[in-house]
Amino acid sequence: MKLLEDAIIKRGKILEGNVLKVDGFINHLIDVSLICKLGKEFHRLFKDSGITKILTIEASGIGIACITAQYFNVPVLFAKKSKSSNISNDVYTTQVASFTHKTVNNVVVSKEYLSSGDRILIIDDFLAEGNALIGLIDLAKQAGAEVVGCGIVIEKAFQPGGDKVRSMGYRVESLARIANMQDGKITMCD
Amino acid sequence: MKLLEDAIIKRGKILEGNVLKVDGFINHLIDVSLICKLGKEFHRLFKDSGITKILTIEASGIGIACITAQYFNVPVLFAKKSKSSNISNDVYTTQVASFTHKTVNNVVVSKEYLSSGDRILIIDDFLAEGNALIGLIDLAKQAGAEVVGCGIVIEKAFQPGGDKVRSMGYRVESLARIANMQDGKITMCD
């Protein structure tokens, strides 16, 4: 998606360790008018897939998921990174390692909000190693729900996550795919 | 707001320690079509206030803030709960105690995204003790930004936060105000 690619090239910054900083428009300050356009694009791509629920993970996926969900007229379920006192014990749990933060989190959703009748679209801001996405797929599988697609804002195509999840048989649509970030320059896939 | 009050009475659950569980439609599973109506109501209330930015706190404020922001055509800035004690010089920091989780978090925003020209609407899902709201006001003040209002989904009016923030001179609009939650029954303010 040209508009997004231009924004990444113009406004993204490369930090040490191949971290792409897009916190000026995606995951700290959120350019909601841009996110609305991304949400409409996800809807165009998945509108015929019979989506019943959007699944994402806190925190930076939530805004994109909610904006996208309004075009599908479905609710959003966001997975939480630790069991908090106001979630019941009745949760599905998976473990997700964070590439950026070098941590491993327990990630949970309440069993009552995910079920075998659900057709799930997973939405997230980044796909790199694929850990968050594979964790969310695992949560959906535990519930017997069907993951019908994954909508990603930015895929780092030089990291293995995208290939891994596609080879598992899932449809992954990334609105921008980065080929490399060498010498301080961001290059998109063709 | 009648629609929201009805949803809280019908779908909310009271947990031990005066915790109101609304994770079936507000802060775990998110009823986005309901949130859109709340966002439109916040816009009706604050549309003449010259808002330039919506400020919220991760995680459960983000969805409501993003949905609301599209009606104002402004960006959202969400404050991050930082676990690390070594905060960089590039952020404004405040401390927020959580009523639900019994923890104290450092809460930060990048200095570059909040400035003295900003007219801030703070959006959050809950107002009880007022700690998160007062923390967000503190962050805005550090930046020299003006807080022109606070839009809250659910105020527990039997806890002191709302009165505290109003007595500081801020306009606080809560879409549902709970008078008490005694004997397992939720009663709204008149």
Interface residues (C-beta under 8 A of the other chain):
Chain A: D23 G24 F25 H28 L29 I30 D31 V32 S33 I35 C36 E58 A59 I62 G63 A65 C66 I67 A69 Q70 N73 V74 P75 V76 L77 F78 K80 S84 S85 N86 I87 V109 S110 E112 Y113
Chain B: L15 V19 K21 D23 G24 F25 H28 L29 I30 D31 V32 S33 I35 C36 E58 A59 I62 G63 I64 A65 C66 I67 A69 Q70 N73 V74 P75 V76 L77 F78 K80 T100 H101 K102 V109 S110 E112 Y113
